[in-house]
Amino acid sequence: MSDPKPEKKVAPPKAFGWMAEYEDENQLLDAARKVRDSGYTRTDAFTPFPVHGIDEALGIKPTVLPWFTLCAGATGTTVALTMQWWMNAVDYPYIISGKPFASWPAFIPVAFELTVLFAAFTTVFAMLGLNGLPKFSNPVFTNPKFDRFSDDRFFLWVDSRDKYFNSDKVKSLLTDTGAATIEEVREDDSPTEIPKPLIIAILTLILITLIPGAIILNMRASKSGSPRFHVFFDMDFQPKKKTQTRTTLFPDGRVQRPPVAGTIARGELELTDPYYLGYDPEQTAALPGGAPAQRLVSFQQEGQASEADQGGEKSDERPPAPKPRDTNPGDAPASADAQTPSQPEAETSPAGGAEEPGAEAAPAAAGEPQYAWLSQFPISVDEKLFALGKQKFEHNCAVCHGFGGYGDGLVSQRALNLGQGYWLQPTSLHEDRIQQQPVGRIYYTITHGKGKMGGYAASLNPKERWAVVLYVRALQRSQNAQQEDVPPGTALTSAPVAE
């Protein structure tokens, strides 16, 4: 037979101190003062409501917590200022809005944030440490009478860890204070072992909480042909019809609806409209060697009249183009409204005959794109457009081409004076090849640039570009005027021709 297990020796409960019970706060204050005057410092009081003067009665000294907060805040300020100074002035110097590298006023927001951050965290953790928290249990809880401290009783406790603690003397002292009851606070003698059923229940609960995470990990690491599990169905299961499916909502049974007749995709108007291109894409596609046109797709059903046939008006933000007129460059304007210097030239071909826009492309020079250039302005020509073109030309073009269009702008003059050798003289707008170019070709050059000249599509909108073309035509007409251009009866004076 095996020897019986020796019985465990049960140690007597450990004494933690003495606790006295009082019926009102005045008795508690008097007792606390007597205990304080006796030299005891490890004491505490428990009351159902705050009692003024209890801190002084117990001899509790002012807390040092504010000093922790002050030091932490100063540390946060120092760290913030040092960090920003190192980043901005030493490690990666970078000028921001003309401020110096070490701009201390600009460092204030970050310094303030770190000051508050350091101070707040230090205050919380220092408070917990100074109060001995967290404390999950207190020996005074073993006294059944202690439950009344939150109702109508006041308790004073003297801790056995006090350096002057003597059990008999403390008991005698508390008795002299007139306490209703005095009891020694001892260690809880209840079993310390955790019951096995409770351990099993805790482990089971932990395993159950791991199940959702395991399911999610499995779903993320595997593939499935089944639909996802939906908690809210509003986004995944909407009352809608998908493309390429049948429906009873429309007579043809199809879900997809054809676009409205004559419409084009958003943002693609400029790909097909001669007003934005400077040439007619439809006629360009018909030219030998011309670029293919990006045509507008019409979804008009058979037998359905177009918008124009139905008498509808097509909206267009552009001003209407003027009607063609049979005029020659040498003809005098018939009225004051027609005296825009460049209008006759802009509306006629280089040969002098009137043309339809893009009716015939000029022979392509070497490197020239083969497009059906517009030979007439696709916009109404008037004094306002001329003034706009003059303004934009002087702001954007004159710096290189010069105010007269001879390629002698300030930038060109400066480059020639430097004599670096790589400067290319800007093109004179009065060269024969430039004067013979259709207005659409000049517009195309302004839009996309040529040679070292960059495009101005980002700086000038289409209307402003056409206005510049109009002003260029006016410069060409004014600098190359003929005797027959002067209206009859006008006195002529000899003057040197501008160069």
ChimeraX attribute file (.defattr): number of C-alpha atoms within 10 A of each C-alpha:
attribute: neighborCount
match mode: 1-to-1
recipient: residues
	/A:1	3
	/A:2	4
	/A:3	5
	/A:4	6
	/A:5	6
	/A:6	6
	/A:7	6
	/A:8	6
	/A:9	6
	/A:10	7
	/A:11	7
	/A:12	9
	/A:13	11
	/A:14	12
	/A:15	15
	/A:16	19
	/A:17	24
	/A:18	22
	/A:19	25
	/A:20	24
	/A:21	24
	/A:22	23
	/A:23	14
	/A:24	13
	/A:25	20
	/A:26	12
	/A:27	15
	/A:28	27
	/A:29	23
	/A:30	16
	/A:31	24
	/A:32	27
	/A:33	16
	/A:34	18
	/A:35	23
	/A:36	18
	/A:37	13
	/A:38	12
	/A:39	13
	/A:40	19
	/A:41	19
	/A:42	18
	/A:43	21
	/A:44	16
	/A:45	19
	/A:46	18
	/A:47	20
	/A:48	14
	/A:49	12
	/A:50	9
	/A:51	14
	/A:52	10
	/A:53	9
	/A:54	19
	/A:55	15
	/A:56	14
	/A:57	18
	/A:58	24
	/A:59	18
	/A:60	14
	/A:61	8
	/A:62	9
	/A:63	9
	/A:64	11
	/A:65	14
	/A:66	14
	/A:67	11
	/A:68	15
	/A:69	21
	/A:70	16
	/A:71	15
	/A:72	22
	/A:73	25
	/A:74	17
	/A:75	15
	/A:76	22
	/A:77	24
	/A:78	14
	/A:79	17
	/A:80	21
	/A:81	19
	/A:82	13
	/A:83	15
	/A:84	20
	/A:85	19
	/A:86	15
	/A:87	15
	/A:88	17
	/A:89	16
	/A:90	12
	/A:91	10
	/A:92	11
	/A:93	14
	/A:94	14
	/A:95	12
	/A:96	10
	/A:97	6
	/A:98	7
	/A:99	11
	/A:100	14
	/A:101	18
	/A:102	18
	/A:103	14
	/A:104	13
	/A:105	7
	/A:106	12
	/A:107	17
	/A:108	13
	/A:109	11
	/A:110	16
	/A:111	23
	/A:112	15
	/A:113	14
	/A:114	21
	/A:115	23
	/A:116	17
	/A:117	15
	/A:118	20
	/A:119	21
	/A:120	15
	/A:121	14
	/A:122	19
	/A:123	19
	/A:124	12
	/A:125	12
	/A:126	18
	/A:127	17
	/A:128	13
	/A:129	11
	/A:130	11
	/A:131	9
	/A:132	9
	/A:133	11
	/A:134	8
	/A:135	8
	/A:136	5
	/A:137	8
	/A:138	10
	/A:139	14
	/A:140	20
	/A:141	14
	/A:142	16
	/A:143	14
	/A:144	8
	/A:145	14
	/A:146	17
	/A:147	13
	/A:148	15
	/A:149	17
	/A:150	12
	/A:151	10
	/A:152	14
	/A:153	20
	/A:154	25
	/A:155	25
	/A:156	23
	/A:157	24
	/A:158	26
	/A:159	19
	/A:160	18
	/A:161	13
	/A:162	14
	/A:163	11
	/A:164	14
	/A:165	17
	/A:166	13
	/A:167	16
	/A:168	9
	/A:169	11
	/A:170	21
	/A:171	18
	/A:172	12
	/A:173	16
	/A:174	24
	/A:175	15
	/A:176	11
	/A:177	18
	/A:178	16
	/A:179	20
	/A:180	13
	/A:181	14
	/A:182	19
	/A:183	14
	/A:184	17
	/A:185	22
	/A:186	18
	/A:187	17
	/A:188	16
	/A:189	12
	/A:190	7
	/A:191	7
	/A:192	7
	/A:193	6
	/A:194	8
	/A:195	9
	/A:196	9
	/A:197	9
	/A:198	10
	/A:199	11
	/A:200	11
	/A:201	11
	/A:202	12
	/A:203	11
	/A:204	11
	/A:205	11
	/A:206	11
	/A:207	11
	/A:208	11
	/A:209	10
	/A:210	10
	/A:211	11
	/A:212	11
	/A:213	11
	/A:214	11
	/A:215	11
	/A:216	10
	/A:217	11
	/A:218	11
	/A:219	12
	/A:220	9
	/A:221	8
	/A:222	7
	/A:223	8
	/A:224	7
	/A:225	5
	/A:226	6
	/A:227	6
	/A:228	9
	/A:229	7
	/A:230	10
	/A:231	6
	/A:232	8
	/A:233	9
	/A:234	9
	/A:235	8
	/A:236	9
	/A:237	9
	/A:238	8
	/A:239	8
	/A:240	7
	/A:241	12
	/A:242	10
	/A:243	10
	/A:244	9
	/A:245	10
	/A:246	14
	/A:247	14
	/A:248	9
	/A:249	9
	/A:250	11
	/A:251	7
	/A:252	10
	/A:253	11
	/A:254	15
	/A:255	17
	/A:256	14
	/A:257	9
	/A:258	10
	/A:259	13
	/A:260	10
	/A:261	15
	/A:262	12
	/A:263	13
	/A:264	16
	/A:265	9
	/A:266	7
	/A:267	7
	/A:268	11
	/A:269	14
	/A:270	12
	/A:271	14
	/A:272	18
	/A:273	17
	/A:274	20
	/A:275	21
	/A:276	21
	/A:277	19
	/A:278	29
	/A:279	26
	/A:280	22
	/A:281	23
	/A:282	21
	/A:283	20
	/A:284	22
	/A:285	18
	/A:286	14
	/A:287	15
	/A:288	9
	/A:289	11
	/A:290	17
	/A:291	17
	/A:292	13
	/A:293	15
	/A:294	13
	/A:295	13
	/A:296	16
	/A:297	12
	/A:298	13
	/A:299	13
	/A:300	15
	/A:301	10
	/A:302	6
	/A:303	6
	/A:304	10
	/A:305	12
	/A:306	13
	/A:307	12
	/A:308	9
	/A:309	9
	/A:310	9
	/A:311	9
	/A:312	9
	/A:313	9
	/A:314	7
	/A:315	6
	/A:316	7
	/A:317	5
	/A:318	12
	/A:319	11
	/A:320	12
	/A:321	13
	/A:322	14
	/A:323	10
	/A:324	15
	/A:325	12
	/A:326	11
	/A:327	17
	/A:328	17
	/A:329	22
	/A:330	16
	/A:331	12
	/A:332	16
	/A:333	17
	/A:334	9
	/A:335	7
	/A:336	7
	/A:337	9
	/A:338	15
	/A:339	14
	/A:340	17
	/A:341	19
	/A:342	22
	/A:343	23
	/A:344	27
	/A:345	25
	/A:346	23
	/A:347	30
	/A:348	25
	/A:349	22
	/A:350	16
	/A:351	9
	/A:352	15
	/A:353	13
	/A:354	19
	/A:355	17
	/A:356	14
	/A:357	26
	/A:358	23
	/A:359	14
	/A:360	16
	/A:361	19
	/A:362	14
	/A:363	9
	/A:364	10
	/A:365	8
	/A:366	6
	/A:367	6
	/A:368	9
	/A:369	13
	/A:370	18
	/A:371	28
	/A:372	28
	/A:373	29
	/A:374	30
	/A:375	27
	/A:376	26
	/A:377	26
	/A:378	23
	/A:379	16
	/A:380	13
	/A:381	22
	/A:382	16
	/A:383	13
	/A:384	11
	/A:385	20
	/A:386	23
	/A:387	15
	/A:388	18
	/A:389	23
	/A:390	23
	/A:391	16
	/A:392	18
	/A:393	23
	/A:394	16
	/A:395	11
	/A:396	14
	/A:397	19
	/A:398	20
	/A:399	18
	/A:400	22
	/A:401	23
	/A:402	21
	/A:403	18
	/A:404	20
	/A:405	24
	/A:406	20
	/A:407	22
	/A:408	22
	/A:409	19
	/A:410	15
	/A:411	17
	/A:412	19
	/A:413	15
	/A:414	11
	/A:415	15
	/A:416	16
	/A:417	9
	/A:418	10
	/A:419	9
	/A:420	8
	/A:421	8
	/A:422	8
	/A:423	12
	/A:424	11
	/A:425	17
	/A:426	19
	/A:427	15
	/A:428	16
	/A:429	19
	/A:430	20
	/A:431	12
	/A:432	10
	/A:433	8
	/A:434	17
	/A:435	18
	/A:436	14
	/A:437	16
	/A:438	28
	/A:439	29
	/A:440	29
	/A:441	23
	/A:442	23
	/A:443	26
	/A:444	22
	/A:445	17
	/A:446	22
	/A:447	23
	/A:448	13
	/A:449	15
	/A:450	11
	/A:451	8
	/A:452	9
	/A:453	13
	/A:454	12
	/A:455	15
	/A:456	18
	/A:457	15
	/A:458	9
	/A:459	12
	/A:460	17
	/A:461	13
	/A:462	21
	/A:463	18
	/A:464	20
	/A:465	25
	/A:466	30
	/A:467	28
	/A:468	28
	/A:469	27
	/A:470	30
	/A:471	25
	/A:472	26
	/A:473	23
	/A:474	22
	/A:475	21
	/A:476	22
	/A:477	20
	/A:478	14
	/A:479	14
	/A:480	12
	/A:481	13
	/A:482	11
	/A:483	8
	/A:484	11
	/A:485	15
	/A:486	15
	/A:487	13
	/A:488	8
	/A:489	6
	/A:490	7
	/A:491	7
	/A:492	8
	/A:493	6
	/A:494	5
	/A:495	6
	/A:496	6
	/A:497	7
	/A:498	7
	/A:499	8
